[in-house]
Amino acid sequence: MTLIKSISGIRGTIGGAVGESLTPVDAVKFAAAFGSWVVAKTGKKKIIIGRDARPSGQMISDLVSSTLIGLGIDVVDLGLSTTPTVEIAVPLEEAGGGIILTASHNPVQWNALKLLNDKGEFISGDDGKEVLEIAEKDNFKFADVKKLGKVTTNDSYIQKHIEMVLALPLVDVEAIKKAKFKIVVDAVNSTGGISVLPLLKALGVETVEPLYCEPNGQFPHNPEPLPEHLGQISSMLESGKYDLGIVVDPDVDRLAFVDESGSVFGEEYTLVAVADYVLSQTKGNTVSNLSSTRALRDVTEKYGCQYEPSAVGEVNVVVKMKEIGAVIGGEGNGGIIYPELHYGRDALVGIALFLTHLAKFGKRVSMLRAKYPSYHISKNKIELSPEIDVDKVLTKMKEQYKKQPINTVDGVKIEFDKEWVHLRKSNTEPIIRIYAESESAATAEHLAQKIMSDIREIVAN
């Protein structure tokens, strides 16, 4: 069983011993810490909660909700919802924060409390440390019986979210309607079923084939939208009856596409395609994390705009986007951040912008994908013994490749013309993750193996 406490929240497997997995006691303790932090930080006694459809969601939601009202905090419960929907609701409700109950792409035995500030954005690292300290010290004081909070339910926010997406100037409903797209949707039996399907209907898509769109939490396959998990939707597209497959993760902040032949568009290229459309209409800067494909930089520079990388993690992408005034950004895991709507990864806005782009392009999805530079990323890791100083290893690698352009914002990223390798240490175990990208899959793998060989030699010496 696993329990991971981090600056972004708490996540773990359901069941087991207190402090070793996500038990009711752990959920209550962490909810109490966050609620106490919100009141101290903002003075507001109001928090928004929402959950994905996994089976433990209602239990965790009830525990969190009861804990917050015990602190004297009013709770607005969105019920089954999406991560971006909760993010949108927090400022609209003028709340002090939000809690999303989802383990995102993790398997069904996992759940998590993901924490939002009063802007509806993930809390910062410093804020997360404060919450952890409150939890460690049991530093919370509950309200007396006359000052308990209250719970109200509000299931209108998914519709509000959809209406906000449709109101965006770059979303062209008429163009999408005229294109008469035929679409298959795999929502992995979570809240994509109650958000993506009504979005497509509102966009005028008449032919939609739902695949696993019942929000019962019974994930039919690994819920991370990677090619190896998308066999069934790919087979459906191979029939030639449909134009596009849309895949989301359980909390609808990651987005992947499958083309008309059943080939996976590539999660890395979700952001690239959406950014291409946004930049064609609105010139501006872009951001993705250091481990994302170079293709976004290529597309950005094509429009005479500036691309900047950030450290890995959504909160870091958002900080960099605000810093340089980016008009679009995100991560290579299919996460689209479009600040015109809000600063959070949002599959719904990604779908609307992509379909507008595809409708105006007027050709097949496979032809749209062929427009973009084709890069391949090799993902590897090296496990080291606990006594090895991982930071020292990374410093030695930086020295070894000092003649190359190097970025040390998050680990060590070394560039070789249009190829790169990114080395990051794990925050929880003695592991170095190695990501390498090249125009050739074989070259990317060779580059990764060369770097891994260098690391082993450093360790041996």
N, C-alpha and C positions, 0 to 999 in steps of 0.2 A: 504494500500500500504506500501511497505517496502523498506528501503535503509539501507544497512549495510556497513559502512566504517571500514575496518580493515587493519592491517599491511600486509595482503596478497593480498589486492585489494579492489575493490568496487563491490557490487552486490545488486540487488534489482529487484523489479517488474517493468514492463514497464507501463508508463502512470502515471497520477496523478500530484501532485504538486512538484515543484523544492525543493530538499532537503529532500523530504519524500519518493521518489521512484526513480528509475533509469530513469530520464528524459534526453533528449538531452543535456540540460544545465549541468547536473551532469556528463554525459559522457565526454563532452568537458573539463570541469574543471579538472577532474581527469586525462584525457589523457595529458592535458597541464602540470600538476604537474609531472607526470611520465616522460614525454619527457624532461622537464627541468632538472629533477634529473639525467636522463641518460647522458645528455650532460655534466653536472657538474661533474658527477662521473667518466665517462670514456673518455670524450673528443670526443666520437664517435657520429656522427650525422646520425645514421642509426638504424632503429627499424623494427623488423619482426612482422607482425600481421597475425592472422588466426582465423577462427571462426567455431563453430559447425553449425548445419543446422536450429536452431530454427528461427521462422519467423522474430524476431527483429534483427537478426544477421547482415543483410546487412545494415540496418539503423545505427546501432551502429558502424559498421565497417567504413562506410562512414564518420561519425562524428569524429571518432578517427583518421582516416587517414588524413582528412582535417586539423584537429588540429595540428597534428605532422608536416605536411609540412608547416603549418603556423609558426611553431617554427624554420623552416629551416632544418628540419630533413627529410632524405630520408626514404621512407617506402617501404619495400618489402612485398607485400600482397600475402599470400598463398591461399587466398580465403577459400573455404570449406576445412577444415583440421582437424587434431586431436591435442589434447594437446601435446602428446609426439613428434609429427612431428614438431610442432613449436619449441619445446625444442631442437630438433636436428638441426633445421635450423639456430638458432641464432649463435652458434659458427662457423658453416660452412660458414655463410655469413659474419663472422667477424663483427657482429652488436653489438651495445651497450646494447641491451636488446630486449625483446619481450613482446607482449600483446596477450593473448589468450582470445577471446570473447566467453565465454561459462559460463553457470551457472551449468555445470557439471550435476549432477543427479537431480537438481531441476526441478520442473514442467515447462511447456512451457511459462508461463507468466514471468518467471525470465530470467535475463541475467546478465553478470558480465564481468569485466576487471580483468583478472588474470595476474600478473606481473612477468617477468623473468629478471634476470641479464644477463651480457654478457657471462656467461657460459651456458646459457639456463636452469638455475635452478631457482626455486622460490626465490624471494628476501627474505633477512633475516628480522627478526623483527625490528632491528635497521634501516635498509634501508627503511622498510615500514613506520616507524614513520617519517622519513625524508620526504617521499613523502606526507604523510598526512599533515605535517606542511606546505609544499609548497602550497598545495591545500587550506588550511585554510587561508593562508596569501595572496592568489592570487599572489604568488611570481613567475610570469613568464613573460618573455619578448619575444614578437613575432618578426619575421624577417621582414625586409623591402622587397619590391617587387622583388628586384634583387637577394635576397638570400633565396627565398622560396625553400623548399625541393621538391622532385619529387616522384611519386609513380610508382613502377614497379610491375607487377603481375608475379607470378611464381607458376605454378601448378604442378611442377615436384617433389616436396619434398615427397609426399606420396610414389611415386615409389622409390625415393632414400632411404627413410626409410625402405621400404620392402627389398631392395637390401642389406642394412646394416644388417638387421636381418638375411637374408639368408647367409651372409658371416661369421656369428659367428661360431666358431669351435664346439660349443655344439649343433648347429642346424643341424640335419641329414636329409636332404631332401630325400635322397634315402630310408631311413628307413620309413619315412612318406608315400612316394609314394607306397612302397611295402605293407603297411598296408591296403591300399584301404579303408580308412575311409569314412563313409557316415555321413555328418554333416549338422545340421540345424543351421542357424545363425539368431539371433534376434538383429538387429542393431537399434531398436527403431526409425527408419526413420531419422537417423542422419548420421554422417560421418563414422560410422562403415561400412556403405554400400559401400563406395568408398575406404576403407582401408582393412577391414577384408576379403572381398570377393577376391580382387586381391592377397592378401597375401596367402590365401588358394590355389588359382590357381597356384601361384609360388611355393608352397610347394608340388605340385603334387596331391592335393586332387581333384578328378574328380567329385564326387557326393556331391554337395552342394545345399541345399534347402534354399533360402533366405526368411526370414520372416521379414517384415518391414525393408527393406534395401534400400528404396528410400529416398534419403536425402532431403525430403521436409519439415522437421521440425514438421510434424503432429504426435506427439507422440501418439501411439495407446494405451498406458497404462502408468502408473507411470514409469518414466525412470530410477528410482533407481533399480538396478538388484537384488532385494530381492525375496525370494521364493514366497511371496504373490502376486507378480506382474508377475510371469512367468507361469501362468496357460496354456496359449496357446502353448508355446513351449514344456512344459511338456507333454501336451496331444499328441502332434505330436510324441514325443519320445516313448510314451506308445504304439504306433502302432507296434513297433518292427522293423521298416524299417531303423532306423538310429543308429549309434554308439555313437553319442555325440551331445549335444546342446551347442552352444557358445553364450553367451550374453554379450554385452558391453553397457556402458552408452553413453550418447550423444557425449562426447568428447573423448571416447575410452581410458581412463586411468584406468577404473575399469573393471574387468573381472570375469565372473561367468560361471560355467559349469552345464549341466544337463546330467545325465547318461543315458544309453541305455533303462532304464525302465521308464524314466520320473522323477526320483528322483533328487532333487537338490543336487549337489556335496557340496555346501556350500562355500560362498565367503571366509570365514576364511581359507578354505583348498586349495584355489587356490595357495596362497603363499607357503603353506606347501608342496604341491605336486611338485611345480616347484623347491623349495629349495632342496627337496629330490633328484631330478635328478641332479641339479647343484653340490651338495655336493658329490654325488657319483662319479662325474668326476673331481671336483676341490675342494679340502679341504680348508676350510676357515670359517670365522666367519659370523654370521647372525644377523640381527636386525629387530625388529618390534616394534610397539608402545605398551605402557603399557596396552592398552585395547584389544589387539589381543590375540588369543588363545595360550595356553601353548604348543600346539602340535608342533609349530616351534622349541621351545626349546628342546623338546623331540627328534625330528628328528635330530637337530643339534648335540646334545650330543651323539646320536647313532654313529655319524661319528667321535667322539672324538674332536669335534670343540666347539667353544664358542659362546653362544647366549647372546646378550645384549639388554635390552629394551630401548626405547627412549620415550620422551614426545610425546603426540599425535600431529599429523600434519606432512605432508610430509617433510617440511623443516627440522624438528627436526630429522626425521628418517635419512635423508641424512647426516646431521651433524654427527650423531652417527656412521653411516656407514663409513664415511671418517676417523673418529677418530680411529676406531678399524680395518680398512681395510677389511670390510665385502665384501664377494663375491656375496651375494644376500641379499635382504631385502625388506621391504614394509610394507603394512598395511593390517589388517584383513578385509578390505572392498573390497578385490580383486585387490589391487594395487601391482604390481610387479615392483621392482626397481632392474635392472640388470646393474651394473656399467660398465661391459664390453662394453655395448652399450652407455648408458648415465645415469645420476643421475635423473631419473624421472619415475613416475609410467607409465607403458607402456603395454597396453593390447596386442599389436602386438607381442612383444618379449615374452610375457607370453604365447600366443597361440603357437608360434613356439617351445618353450622349452617344454610345456606340451605335444604337439603332438609327439615330439621326445621321451619323457619319456614314453608315452603310447604305442608308436610303439615298443620300445625296451622291455617294460614290457610284451607285447604280449598277454595281456588279456583284459577283459572288464573294462570300466571305474568304474563300481560298485566294482569290485575286487581291483582296484587300491585304491579306497577310503577306502576299508576295511583294507588296510595295516596300516593305520594311527591311532594313539590314538583317541578315540572319546570323544570329550569334548562338553559341552553345555554352552552357554553364555546367561545369563538373563540380559536384559537391562531395566533399570528403571530410574526414576527421582523423586526428591522431590522438589516441589515448596515452597519457603519460602517467608515470608513477607519482603518487602524491607529494613526494619529497622534491620533485623537480620544480624549479622556479620558472613558471610559464612566461612571466613578464620578461625575465632575462633572456629566454629563448627568442621572444619576439624582438627584443632589442638587438640581439646578435644578427637576426635576419635583416633588420633594417640596416645595420652596418654593412652586411654582406652585399646588399643591393643598393648602396647609397648613390650609385651613378644613375639609377633610374628615378623617375618621378615617384615620390612616396607620399601617401596620405596617412597620418597617424591619429585622425579624429576618433577612430574606433578600431583598435588593433593596428594592423599594418596592411595597407593596400599598395601593391607595387604595380606600376603600369609599364607595359612593353608595347609601345605604339597603340594599336587597337586591342591588344590583349591585356589582361590584368589578372592578378591573383590577390585575394583578400584573406588575411589570417586574423581570426578572432578567437580569444579565449572564452571558454564557458564560464559563467558566473557561479556555477554550482558544482562543477567537477573538473578534474585536471585534464581537460580536453582542449585541443586547438582545432577549430573548424577551418577548413581550407576550401575556398571557392575560387575557381578559375574560369575565365571566359575567353573564347576565341571564335573566329568565324568557322572553325572546323572542330567537330566534337572530338576527333582524335588528338588534335593539337591542344585543346583545353585539358583533356585527360593527361596528356604528356606533361604539360606545364604543371599541373597539380602534383603529379608523381615526382617531378624534379624538385619542387618545393618541399614535398614530404621527405624526400631523400636528404635534402639539406638540413631539415629539422632533426632528422634522426642522427645525422653526423654531428650536429651541434650538441645534442643530448649525450651522445657517446663520448664526446671529448670533454 
